[in-house]
Amino acid sequence: MKRFGYALIGVIVIAIGAALHYALPQVDVVRLIGTDVKRVDTQESGTDNESGNSVSTTDVYFVLTETEQGEPRNYRNEDAIIYGKFDSSNLHTRARSIAQDEDNLVAVRHYGWRLPIFSMFPNAVKIWQVEPGYRHLPLFNIVFLTLLAAGVGYLAWRVRRVLSARREANEAARVEREAQAERERMARRDNDESQRARDEFLSDDNSSS
């Protein structure tokens, strides 16, 4: 049972870690090459004449970059409610403008994963030009993870206190039950001795008469 509990805790920790790694912002320093727009068709439940499904077509913006080592690194450019991003077209225009400059080294703040097998790209949230040698300090992630660790530590401390208090209460209740049982046993023994003494007294009276 303990192994199952430890395994469940491990799965939960891995799931939370993966979710944080996906959702927390990261910054890449890359060379901006250009932008692209791709039309993506998605099937939706509906009443299409041929297949029985409706097809929805949307334009998806992409930001095309490469690392300083020349490795391609591309990002999708879509609105993101959790980041308060609703200006994908403006970011697309800014990226196109920067790509035309000779000094096109930029920092790209993004979230998400690049999974080629699923055609998944990280979503670019912000782009700004930087100087060569720029190193980004992830201050938001440091503060967020510190507060999260503090909150988890405080929650674990509170849970331990509650469990400890419950164990102490259960132990006190057990001791009280044992003491009560001992008192009842002593009372029954005293009653038995009293009853035995009365019986012997009555027996002696009967024999003397």
Residue pairs with C-beta under 8 A, 6 or more apart in sequence:
20 145
22 111
22 112
22 113
23 82
23 111
24 111
24 140
24 141
24 144
25 83
25 109
25 110
25 111
25 125
25 138
25 140
25 141
26 109
26 110
26 111
26 122
26 138
27 107
27 108
27 109
27 110
27 136
27 138
28 65
28 67
28 73
28 107
28 108
28 110
29 68
29 105
29 106
29 107
29 130
29 134
29 135
29 136
30 65
30 66
30 67
30 68
30 73
30 105
30 106
30 108
31 65
31 66
31 67
31 68
31 104
31 105
31 106
32 63
32 64
32 65
32 95
32 98
32 99
32 104
32 105
32 106
32 127
33 64
33 65
33 66
33 99
33 104
34 64
34 95
34 96
34 99
35 61
35 62
35 63
35 64
35 77
35 92
35 95
35 96
35 99
36 61
36 62
36 64
37 59
37 60
37 61
37 62
37 92
38 59
38 60
38 62
39 57
39 58
39 59
39 60
40 57
40 58
40 59
40 60
41 55
41 56
41 57
42 55
42 56
42 57
42 58
43 51
43 53
43 54
43 55
43 56
44 53
44 54
44 55
44 56
45 53
45 54
46 52
46 53
46 54
47 54
48 54
48 55
60 76
60 77
60 78
61 76
61 77
61 78
61 88
61 89
61 91
61 92
62 74
62 75
62 76
62 77
62 121
63 74
63 75
63 76
63 77
63 91
63 92
63 95
63 108
63 124
63 127
64 72
64 74
65 72
65 73
65 74
65 75
65 106
65 108
66 72
66 73
67 73
73 114
74 114
74 121
75 108
75 110
75 121
75 122
75 123
75 124
76 121
76 122
76 123
76 124
77 88
77 91
77 92
77 95
77 123
77 124
78 88
78 123
79 85
79 86
79 87
79 88
80 111
80 123
80 125
83 111
83 125
85 91
85 125
91 124
91 126
91 127
94 127
95 124
95 127
98 104
98 106
98 127
98 129
101 129
103 129
104 129
105 129
105 130
105 131
105 132
105 134
106 127
106 128
106 129
106 130
107 127
107 128
107 129
107 130
107 134
107 136
108 124
108 126
108 127
109 124
109 125
109 126
109 127
110 122
110 123
110 124
110 125
111 122
111 123
111 125
112 120
112 121
112 122
112 123
113 120
113 122
114 120
114 121
114 122
